[in-house]
Amino acid sequence: MAGLVLKDVSKRFDGTRVLREISLELEAGELLVLLGPSGCGKSTLLRIIAGLEEGDSGEVHIDGKRVDRLRPRDRNVAMVFQNYSLYPHMTVAKNLAFPLKAAKVQKAEIDERVQGVADMLDLGNRLKDRPGQLSGGQRQRVALGRAIIREPSIFLLDEPLSNLDADLRVRMRQEIVSIQRKLNKTMVHVTHDQTEALSMADRIALLNEGHIEQLGTPKDLYNRPASLFVAKFIGLPKINVIEAEIDGDRLIPFGTLVMDYIKEAAGGEKCTVGLRPESISIAGDGDYHGTVESCEYLGDHYEVAVKYQDHLLTAISVSASPEPGKEIRFSIDKSAMQYFDSVTGRNLSLED
């Protein structure tokens, strides 16, 4: 059974179109990350699923039931926000119990479920504490626990890790994935952080100006981006983008062979080439030569900026640390080159 189905969901605010006919389907138990820059519509879409915003058109189905005409409390969803939304005067136990008390669950069952969720989240020894006595990660776990204890059909997380420091974000995203796997519940997680998306998602929906630019696995978006927007948004360091010319069957500036289907799809003498930094290798016997502009040490590798003709390329080196101003040689993995239409940005490499 599908855990979530969206059909042509659209939304405008003050005449500005925020969402444009969003359609997707999630299997029950799947973790989807809604990724995109600020203002792309991802939080609005999450709020429409929850019922906190009303779409102008389209349908929302959860576990096979249409819910877009239902009130939020009747949709059986649980939402977790970035600001925790805990009651500061209540203990952890009372914060966890609050949704069950509101639903008039019997006290014995409440106590049992509070203890179970607290143990799952490693909060069993903090039940008598108030939120002000907890760390940021512990407060976020309480917020997750309050969602879990309701036993919802779907979890909706709106940038829940954005207020945490870097180390805690890493640990919390691992915990969220672990909890989601244990519960086997559908989850939609909103973030603008691509590392968070790549490490957590079964699939990613990358939004751009209110529409889904690409929906796929993290590997799909990284290795087979549907457009130049996707290629530039996903990946650190950023993909190298080169405005290239097609001269006969050769690509300028690299002189590599251009396949006929690429030339036909490009429909002209120009295209945009994308090349990941890890596909450029600094080697003494490399086919190309350039000048080192800068070299940054990042622990397990160096990021090297290389001036090649009129282009500035980023390469990754795991051993060599070339000095700025030094002439070097390098090679490129031609099979890793992505070709994009210079006007529309669509990936011509996927047209074969």
C-alpha positions as CSV (number, residue, x, y, z in Angstrom):
1,M,0.0,0.0,0.0
2,A,1.1,3.5,-0.7
3,G,1.9,5.5,2.4
4,L,1.4,8.9,0.8
5,V,0.0,10.0,-2.5
6,L,0.0,13.6,-3.8
7,K,-2.0,14.4,-6.9
8,D,-1.5,17.8,-8.7
9,V,-1.1,19.8,-5.4
10,S,-0.9,23.5,-6.1
11,K,-0.8,26.6,-3.9
12,R,-0.7,30.4,-4.4
13,F,0.0,33.1,-1.8
14,D,-1.2,36.6,-2.8
15,G,-1.1,35.7,-6.5
16,T,2.3,34.1,-6.4
17,R,2.4,30.4,-7.3
18,V,4.3,28.6,-4.5
19,L,3.6,25.0,-5.6
20,R,2.9,23.8,-9.1
21,E,1.0,20.6,-9.6
22,I,3.1,18.4,-7.2
23,S,2.5,14.7,-7.7
24,L,4.3,11.8,-6.1
25,E,3.8,8.5,-4.4
26,L,5.6,7.0,-1.4
27,E,5.5,3.4,-0.4
28,A,4.5,2.7,3.2
29,G,7.6,2.8,5.4
30,E,9.6,5.0,2.9
31,L,11.6,8.0,4.0
32,L,11.3,10.9,1.6
33,V,13.4,14.1,2.0
34,L,12.0,17.3,0.5
35,L,15.1,19.2,-0.4
36,G,15.6,22.6,-2.0
37,P,16.7,26.2,-1.5
38,S,14.8,28.6,0.7
39,G,11.5,29.7,-0.8
40,C,11.1,26.6,-3.1
41,G,7.8,25.5,-1.4
42,K,9.0,22.5,0.6
43,S,7.6,23.6,4.0
44,T,4.4,24.7,2.4
45,L,4.0,21.3,0.9
46,L,4.6,19.6,4.2
47,R,2.0,21.9,5.9
48,I,-0.5,21.0,3.2
49,I,0.0,17.3,3.9
50,A,-0.5,18.0,7.6
51,G,-3.6,20.1,7.0
52,L,-2.1,23.3,8.4
53,E,-2.4,24.9,5.0
54,E,-5.1,24.3,2.4
55,G,-4.0,23.6,-1.1
56,D,-5.7,25.5,-3.9
57,S,-6.1,22.2,-5.9
58,G,-5.0,18.6,-5.8
59,E,-5.5,15.6,-3.5
60,V,-3.6,14.2,-0.5
61,H,-4.0,10.5,0.3
62,I,-2.5,8.8,3.4
63,D,-2.5,5.0,3.7
64,G,-5.0,4.8,0.9
65,K,-7.5,7.3,2.4
66,R,-8.1,10.8,0.9
67,V,-7.4,13.3,3.7
68,D,-7.2,16.8,2.1
69,R,-10.8,17.5,3.1
70,L,-10.2,16.4,6.7
71,R,-9.1,18.5,9.7
72,P,-5.5,18.1,10.8
73,R,-6.4,16.1,13.9
74,D,-8.4,13.6,11.8
75,R,-5.5,12.9,9.4
76,N,-3.4,10.7,11.9
77,V,-0.2,12.6,11.1
78,A,2.5,13.7,13.6
79,M,4.6,16.7,12.9
80,V,8.0,17.7,14.4
81,F,9.2,21.3,14.1
82,Q,12.7,22.8,14.3
83,N,11.9,24.7,17.6
84,Y,10.8,21.5,19.5
85,S,7.4,23.1,20.7
86,L,7.7,21.5,24.1
87,Y,5.8,22.7,27.2
88,P,8.6,24.2,29.4
89,H,6.6,23.9,32.7
90,M,6.0,20.1,32.1
91,T,8.4,17.3,32.8
92,V,9.6,15.0,30.0
93,A,7.0,12.4,31.1
94,K,4.2,14.9,30.9
95,N,5.3,16.3,27.6
96,L,5.3,12.7,26.2
97,A,2.0,11.9,27.7
98,F,0.2,15.1,26.6
99,P,-1.1,13.8,23.2
100,L,-2.4,10.6,24.9
101,K,-4.2,12.6,27.6
102,A,-5.8,14.8,25.0
103,A,-7.0,11.6,23.3
104,K,-8.4,10.4,26.7
105,V,-6.2,7.2,26.8
106,Q,-6.3,5.3,30.1
107,K,-3.6,6.2,32.6
108,A,-2.1,2.7,32.8
109,E,-1.7,2.6,29.0
110,I,-0.2,6.1,29.0
111,D,2.4,5.2,31.6
112,E,3.3,2.1,29.7
113,R,3.7,3.9,26.4
114,V,5.6,6.8,27.9
115,Q,8.1,4.4,29.4
116,G,8.5,2.5,26.2
117,V,9.1,5.6,24.0
118,A,11.4,7.1,26.6
119,D,13.5,3.9,26.7
120,M,13.6,3.8,22.9
121,L,15.0,7.3,22.8
122,D,17.4,6.9,25.7
123,L,15.3,9.3,27.9
124,G,14.3,6.8,30.6
125,N,16.4,8.5,33.2
126,R,15.2,12.1,32.3
127,L,11.4,11.6,32.7
128,K,11.3,13.9,35.7
129,D,13.3,16.7,34.2
130,R,11.9,19.7,32.5
131,P,13.0,20.8,28.9
132,G,15.2,23.6,30.3
133,Q,17.4,20.9,32.0
134,L,18.0,19.0,28.8
135,S,20.5,19.5,26.0
136,G,19.3,20.4,22.5
137,G,19.6,16.9,21.3
138,Q,17.6,15.6,24.2
139,R,14.9,18.2,23.7
140,Q,14.6,17.2,20.0
141,R,14.3,13.5,21.1
142,V,11.4,14.5,23.4
143,A,9.8,16.2,20.4
144,L,10.3,13.1,18.4
145,G,8.9,11.0,21.2
146,R,5.8,13.0,21.5
147,A,5.2,12.3,17.8
148,I,6.0,8.6,18.1
149,I,3.8,8.0,21.1
150,R,0.7,8.9,19.0
151,E,1.4,6.0,16.7
152,P,0.6,8.1,13.5
153,S,0.3,6.8,10.0
154,I,3.0,9.3,8.8
155,F,5.7,11.5,10.4
156,L,6.3,15.0,9.0
157,L,9.6,16.6,10.0
158,D,10.1,20.3,9.2
159,E,13.9,21.0,9.5
160,P,14.1,19.4,12.9
161,L,17.9,19.5,13.0
162,S,18.6,23.1,11.9
163,N,19.0,24.4,15.5
164,L,21.6,21.8,16.5
165,D,25.4,22.1,16.2
166,A,27.2,20.1,13.5
167,D,28.2,17.1,15.6
168,L,24.8,16.7,17.1
169,R,23.1,17.0,13.7
170,V,25.1,14.0,12.5
171,R,24.1,11.9,15.5
172,M,20.5,13.0,15.4
173,R,20.0,12.2,11.7
174,Q,21.4,8.7,12.4
175,E,18.9,8.3,15.3
176,I,16.0,9.5,13.2
177,V,16.8,7.0,10.4
178,S,17.2,4.2,13.0
179,I,13.9,5.1,14.7
180,Q,12.1,5.3,11.3
181,R,13.4,1.8,10.3
182,K,12.3,0.3,13.7
183,L,8.8,1.8,13.4
184,N,8.6,1.1,9.6
185,K,6.5,4.3,9.2
186,T,6.3,6.6,6.3
187,M,8.3,9.8,6.9
188,V,8.7,13.1,5.0
189,H,11.6,15.2,6.2
190,V,12.2,18.8,5.0
191,T,15.7,20.2,4.8
192,H,17.8,22.6,2.8
193,D,21.0,20.6,3.8
194,Q,22.0,18.3,1.0
195,T,24.3,16.2,3.3
196,E,21.3,15.5,5.5
197,A,19.2,14.6,2.5
198,L,21.9,12.3,0.9
199,S,22.6,10.5,4.2
200,M,19.0,9.9,5.3
201,A,16.7,9.5,2.3
202,D,15.3,6.5,0.6
203,R,14.4,9.0,-2.1
204,I,14.8,12.8,-2.5
205,A,12.4,15.2,-4.1
206,L,14.4,18.2,-5.1
207,L,12.1,21.3,-5.4
208,N,12.9,24.3,-7.5
209,E,10.5,27.3,-7.7
210,G,7.5,25.2,-6.6
211,H,7.9,22.1,-8.8
212,I,9.8,18.8,-8.4
213,E,13.0,19.1,-10.4
214,Q,13.8,15.5,-9.8
215,L,12.6,12.6,-7.7
216,G,14.9,9.7,-7.1
217,T,17.4,8.0,-4.9
218,P,20.4,10.0,-3.6
219,K,22.6,8.1,-6.1
220,D,20.2,9.0,-8.9
221,L,20.4,12.7,-8.2
222,Y,24.2,12.7,-7.8
223,N,25.2,10.5,-10.7
224,R,22.3,11.1,-13.1
225,P,21.0,14.6,-12.4
226,A,18.0,15.4,-14.6
227,S,19.1,19.0,-15.0
228,L,21.9,21.4,-14.4
229,F,20.0,22.8,-11.4
230,V,20.1,19.3,-9.8
231,A,23.8,18.8,-10.7
232,K,24.8,22.2,-9.2
233,F,22.6,21.7,-6.0
234,I,23.8,18.2,-5.2
235,G,27.4,17.5,-4.3
236,L,30.3,19.1,-2.3
237,P,32.5,20.5,-3.6
238,K,30.3,21.8,-6.3
239,I,30.3,20.3,-9.8
240,N,32.5,22.0,-12.4
241,V,30.4,23.7,-15.0
242,I,32.0,24.5,-18.3
243,E,30.4,26.3,-21.2
244,A,31.7,24.2,-24.1
245,E,31.6,24.2,-27.9
246,I,31.0,21.3,-30.2
247,D,33.4,21.4,-33.2
248,G,32.7,18.5,-35.5
249,D,32.8,15.5,-33.3
250,R,35.0,17.1,-30.7
251,L,34.3,19.0,-27.5
252,I,36.2,22.3,-26.9
253,P,38.1,22.8,-24.6
254,F,38.9,19.2,-23.7
255,G,39.1,17.8,-27.3
256,T,37.1,14.7,-26.2
257,L,34.8,12.8,-28.6
258,V,31.2,13.8,-28.6
259,M,28.7,11.1,-29.2
260,D,26.2,11.6,-32.0
261,Y,23.2,11.5,-29.7
262,I,24.6,14.3,-27.6
263,K,25.2,16.5,-30.7
264,E,21.7,15.8,-31.9
265,A,20.1,16.5,-28.5
266,A,22.1,19.7,-28.2
267,G,20.8,20.9,-31.5
268,G,23.6,23.3,-32.1
269,E,27.3,24.1,-31.5
270,K,27.2,24.6,-27.8
271,C,26.4,22.7,-24.6
272,T,27.2,22.9,-20.9
273,V,29.4,20.3,-19.4
274,G,29.4,19.1,-15.8
275,L,32.3,17.3,-14.3
276,R,32.5,16.3,-10.7
277,P,35.8,17.3,-8.9
278,E,36.6,13.7,-8.0
279,S,36.6,12.9,-11.8
280,I,39.6,15.2,-12.2
281,S,42.9,13.5,-11.3
282,I,46.2,15.3,-10.7
283,A,48.8,13.1,-12.3
284,G,52.3,13.7,-13.8
285,D,51.3,11.9,-17.0
286,G,47.9,13.7,-17.3
287,D,46.5,14.7,-20.7
288,Y,46.0,18.3,-19.7
289,H,48.0,21.0,-18.0
290,G,47.0,24.0,-15.9
291,T,48.1,26.3,-13.1
292,V,47.2,25.9,-9.5
293,E,45.2,28.9,-8.2
294,S,44.7,27.6,-4.7
295,C,44.9,24.4,-2.5
296,E,42.8,23.8,0.6
297,Y,43.6,21.1,3.1
298,L,40.4,19.4,4.4
299,G,41.8,16.5,6.4
300,D,41.4,13.5,4.2
301,H,41.8,15.3,0.9
302,Y,42.9,18.6,-0.8
303,E,40.6,20.7,-2.9
304,V,42.7,22.2,-5.7
305,A,41.5,25.0,-7.9
306,V,43.2,24.7,-11.3
307,K,43.2,27.3,-14.1
308,Y,42.9,25.5,-17.4
309,Q,42.7,27.9,-20.4
310,D,39.9,30.3,-19.5
311,H,38.3,27.9,-17.0
312,L,38.7,27.4,-13.3
313,L,38.3,23.8,-12.3
314,T,38.0,22.2,-8.9
315,A,39.9,18.9,-8.4
316,I,40.3,16.6,-5.5
317,S,43.7,15.3,-4.5
318,V,44.1,12.7,-1.7
319,S,47.9,12.9,-1.5
320,A,49.5,15.7,-3.5
321,S,49.3,19.3,-2.2
322,P,50.4,21.4,-5.1
323,E,51.5,24.9,-4.4
324,P,49.6,27.9,-5.9
325,G,51.2,29.2,-9.1
326,K,52.7,25.7,-9.9
327,E,52.1,24.2,-13.3
328,I,50.5,20.7,-13.0
329,R,49.1,18.0,-15.3
330,F,45.8,16.3,-14.8
331,S,43.4,13.8,-16.4
332,I,39.7,13.6,-16.5
333,D,37.3,10.7,-16.4
334,K,35.6,11.2,-19.7
335,S,32.9,8.6,-18.9
336,A,31.8,10.8,-15.9
337,M,31.1,13.9,-18.0
338,Q,27.5,15.2,-18.0
339,Y,26.2,17.2,-20.9
340,F,23.4,19.7,-20.4
341,D,21.4,21.9,-22.8
342,S,22.8,25.4,-22.6
343,V,19.3,26.9,-22.8
344,T,16.9,24.6,-20.9
345,G,19.5,23.0,-18.6
346,R,18.1,19.4,-19.2
347,N,20.6,16.6,-19.0
348,L,21.4,15.5,-22.6
349,S,23.4,12.5,-21.3
350,L,20.1,10.8,-20.2
351,E,18.7,11.0,-23.7
352,D,20.4,7.8,-24.9
